Amino acid sequence: MSRPKILVTRPDIPAIGFELLAKECDLIVGEHADEISRSELLSKIPGVDGLYCLLSDKIDDEILSAAGGNLKVVATMSVGVDHLDLKALKARNILVGYTPGILTPATAELTVALLLTTSRNLIHGNRAIFKDEWKAWGPTWMLGPGLLNSTVGIVGLGRIGVEVAEILKGFKVSRILYTSRREKVEAEKFEGKLVDFDTLLRESDFVIVTIALTPETKEMFNKEAFSKMKKTAVFINVSRGQIVHQPSLIEALKNRQIWGAGLDVTTPEPIGSDHELLQLDNCVVIPHLGSATYETRNNMAVMTANNILAALRGKPEEMPNRLLF
């Protein structure tokens, strides 16, 4: 009996993922560590039984058609699924696995680190030393807003938003506001208050975005949204770049309409070293590091591999995490 064929789109996934799959499957692996090309994906996917992909891999109707009728499962090593054509997957009865929950602590840690790096000028302060701009201690040099007694607004209070709020409570913030479709019981732990989007923008000293990308949330942070924020506000985005209308953010930063921004996500990804965002002295950009800890990435690889194996064994109920259509 032939073994199932699995296409893994990148050669640089954690080794444990390869090891688990190789015990039961034959592997076809993408050639490039940075990202599989569209042409390579189309050439390698025909006839496979499963697909192990990443957030950067766009899996749409064309890719699924090229795969053919053997494809039973698509497992993505990510919590986000906006790169997957869920409608096309459902129409073909293809199971979909993803990795929610497991990256929550790492992403929450990164969010707070990015907030502090931005508000306390850590990167720009470090650069100033290398530019020989640190001549003496100055009482008004490299000042930034502190968390003590501040109001923090969290847009989208899911797992990551809750964990971020719990961490920030220890910094003695005054209030934590959040937006959601409904009041969240979890918010009682940090005395969070449900408010509408406009109220959160007007009253928050720090605006943190952890909401999922959907047609409704795409570019919700636009010129109008930034105009409602405090001029002293710090904007932090760890969700998806498309949540923000990037030209409007650049304009708001250039015009000092807001104090600053910290971004773990951009549009597109990656951005070039000459990108306008990187020329601004009130913006910190990091290369999508939310889940980048050894433990988290290994656990994500294990979960993704196990999602595939459970599906191929005909036991979707044993998939560690799958989407229910």
C-alpha positions, 0 to 999 in steps of 0.5 A, spaced: 500 500 500 502 506 497 504 512 503 500 518 502 504 524 499 504 531 503 507 537 500 510 541 505 511 548 502 518 550 506 524 546 508 525 550 514 519 548 518 522 545 525 525 538 524 520 535 529 514 536 524 518 533 518 519 527 523 512 526 525 510 526 518 515 522 515 513 516 519 507 515 515 508 519 509 512 521 503 514 528 503 515 533 497 518 539 500 519 546 497 525 548 495 526 555 498 526 557 505 524 564 504 517 562 501 514 558 495 513 561 489 506 560 485 509 556 480 513 551 484 506 550 488 502 549 482 507 544 479 508 540 486 501 540 489 498 535 483 496 528 486 498 530 494 494 527 499 495 533 504 498 540 504 502 543 510 503 550 509 504 557 512 501 564 513 505 566 506 502 561 502 496 563 498 491 557 497 486 559 493 481 555 488 486 555 482 491 551 487 486 546 489 484 545 482 491 543 481 491 539 487 486 534 484 481 529 488 486 526 492 487 532 497 484 531 503 487 536 508 490 543 508 494 544 515 496 551 516 502 553 521 498 559 523 492 561 527 490 566 522 487 563 516 485 569 511 490 566 506 486 560 505 480 560 501 475 557 506 469 557 501 473 553 496 475 548 501 469 547 504 466 546 497 471 540 496 470 537 503 477 538 504 479 538 512 482 545 514 487 545 520 490 551 524 494 552 530 490 557 535 491 558 542 498 555 542 501 561 540 498 566 545 503 567 550 509 568 545 504 573 541 502 577 548 509 577 550 511 580 544 506 585 544 508 588 550 515 588 548 513 592 542 509 597 546 515 598 551 520 598 545 516 603 541 513 608 547 520 608 551 524 609 544 529 603 545 530 602 538 531 609 536 535 610 543 540 605 541 541 608 534 542 614 537 549 611 540 551 609 534 550 615 530 554 619 536 548 623 538 549 621 545 553 627 548 550 627 555 544 626 559 538 630 557 532 631 561 528 632 555 531 627 550 528 621 548 522 622 552 516 617 551 509 616 554 509 611 560 504 605 562 503 608 569 496 610 570 494 610 563 488 608 559 489 602 554 485 600 549 485 593 546 481 592 539 479 585 539 479 581 546 480 574 543 485 569 547 491 574 545 488 580 547 486 577 554 493 575 555 496 582 553 491 585 558 493 581 564 500 582 563 499 590 562 495 590 569 501 589 572 504 595 570 499 599 574 495 602 568 488 606 570 483 603 565 483 597 560 478 598 555 476 593 549 471 592 543 468 586 542 461 583 539 459 582 546 461 583 553 467 578 555 467 574 562 474 574 561 475 581 562 473 581 569 480 579 571 483 585 569 476 590 570 476 591 563 470 595 560 467 594 553 466 600 549 464 602 542 470 603 537 470 610 537 470 611 545 476 606 545 480 611 540 478 617 543 480 615 550 486 610 550 493 612 551 495 606 547 491 602 542 493 595 541 490 591 535 489 584 536 483 583 532 482 577 526 482 580 519 475 579 516 472 583 510 469 587 516 475 589 519 480 590 513 483 597 513 478 599 519 484 603 521 484 609 516 484 616 516 478 617 520 480 612 525 487 615 526 483 622 526 479 620 533 486 618 537 489 622 542 495 626 539 499 622 545 497 615 543 501 610 541 498 605 536 500 597 536 498 592 531 500 585 532 494 582 528 494 583 520 497 589 516 491 589 512 487 591 518 490 598 517 490 603 511 497 604 511 498 610 507 493 613 512 498 611 518 504 614 515 500 620 514 498 620 521 505 619 523 508 624 519 503 629 521 504 627 529 497 626 529 499 620 533 505 620 538 508 613 535 506 606 532 509 599 533 508 594 528 509 587 527 505 586 521 505 590 515 502 590 508 506 587 504 510 582 508 516 583 507 517 590 506 524 593 503 529 596 507 527 603 503 520 603 505 517 609 508 515 606 514 522 605 516 524 612 515 520 615 520 523 616 527 516 615 531 515 608 528 518 601 530 517 595 525 519 588 526 518 582 522 512 578 524 515 575 530 509 574 534 510 567 535 517 566 534 520 562 540 523 555 540 517 552 544 512 555 540 514 554 533 516 547 535 509 546 538 506 549 532 509 544 527 507 538 532 500 541 531 500 542 524 503 535 523 498 531 527 492 535 524 494 532 517 496 525 520 489 525 524 485 527 517 489 522 513 487 516 518 480 518 517 479 521 524 478 528 523 475 528 530 482 527 533 485 533 529 488 538 535 485 544 532 480 544 525 475 549 522 468 546 523 465 549 516 
